[in-house]
């Protein structure tokens, strides 16, 4: 599992608890739900980052530092990186 399950966005926790399926209820983050979802998602995403990965003055994640360790993000399985990819597909 990825670290920070208590920090997961509510929609992600709901999707996991409902069997990770699109058939029961399709999750869509749109103009109406987007701001609240982003507010829940960003702290979770930030918590998943390696300690050396920092944001620039503009608030964007810096793109340098490749070659550092990424072990914290190397999480296989259904509650691993699949969760991150699923969330991105809802946007």
C-alpha positions as CSV (number, residue, x, y, z in Angstrom):
1,X,0.0,0.0,0.0
2,X,1.1,3.6,-0.6
3,X,1.9,5.5,2.5
4,X,-0.8,7.9,3.8
5,X,-4.0,5.9,3.5
6,X,-5.6,8.2,6.0
7,X,-4.8,11.1,3.7
8,X,-6.4,9.5,0.6
9,X,-9.0,11.6,-1.1
10,X,-12.5,10.4,-0.2
11,X,-13.4,9.4,-3.7
12,X,-10.3,7.2,-3.9
13,X,-11.1,5.5,-0.7
14,X,-14.7,5.0,-1.9
15,X,-13.5,3.5,-5.2
16,X,-11.2,1.1,-3.3
17,X,-13.9,0.1,-0.9
18,X,-16.3,-0.6,-3.7
19,X,-14.0,-3.1,-5.4
20,X,-12.1,-0.8,-7.8
21,X,-14.7,-1.0,-10.5
22,X,-16.1,1.4,-13.0
23,X,-19.3,-0.7,-13.3
24,X,-20.9,0.3,-10.0
25,X,-20.4,4.0,-10.3
26,X,-18.2,5.9,-12.6
27,X,-16.2,8.6,-10.9
28,X,-15.7,11.8,-12.8
29,X,-14.0,14.9,-11.5
30,X,-15.4,17.8,-13.4
31,X,-15.6,21.6,-13.1
32,X,-18.1,21.4,-10.2
33,X,-16.2,18.7,-8.1
34,X,-12.7,19.5,-9.3
35,X,-11.7,22.2,-6.8
36,X,-12.7,20.2,-3.7
37,X,-11.1,17.1,-5.1
38,X,-7.9,18.9,-5.9
39,X,-7.8,20.2,-2.3
40,X,-8.1,16.7,-1.0
41,X,-5.7,15.1,-3.6
42,X,-2.8,17.5,-3.3
43,X,-1.9,16.9,0.3
44,X,-2.1,13.1,-0.3
45,X,0.1,13.4,-3.5
46,X,2.6,15.6,-1.6
47,X,2.8,13.0,1.2
48,X,3.7,10.3,-1.4
49,X,6.7,12.2,-2.7
50,X,10.3,11.5,-1.7
51,X,11.7,13.9,0.8
52,X,14.3,15.2,-1.7
53,X,11.5,16.1,-4.2
54,X,10.5,19.7,-3.6
55,X,8.4,22.4,-5.1
56,X,9.8,25.5,-6.7
57,X,8.8,29.1,-5.9
58,X,5.9,28.8,-8.4
59,X,4.4,25.8,-6.5
60,X,5.2,23.3,-9.2
61,X,7.2,20.2,-8.5
62,X,10.8,20.6,-9.6
63,X,11.8,18.4,-12.5
64,X,15.4,18.0,-11.6
65,X,16.8,15.3,-9.3
66,X,16.2,12.3,-11.5
67,X,18.5,9.6,-10.4
68,X,17.7,10.0,-6.8
69,X,15.9,7.1,-5.0
70,X,12.2,6.6,-5.8
71,X,11.7,3.7,-3.5
72,X,8.8,5.3,-1.7
73,X,6.9,5.4,-5.0
74,X,7.8,1.8,-6.0
75,X,4.7,0.2,-4.7
76,X,3.1,-2.6,-6.7
77,X,-0.4,-4.0,-6.2
78,X,-3.9,-2.8,-6.2
79,X,-3.4,-0.1,-3.6
80,X,-0.1,1.0,-5.0
81,X,0.5,3.1,-8.1
82,X,-2.8,1.8,-9.6
83,X,-4.5,4.2,-7.2
84,X,-2.5,7.2,-8.5
85,X,-3.3,6.2,-12.1
86,X,-7.0,5.7,-11.3
87,X,-7.2,9.1,-9.8
88,X,-5.6,10.7,-12.8
89,X,-8.0,9.0,-15.1
90,X,-11.0,10.7,-13.3
91,X,-9.8,14.2,-14.3
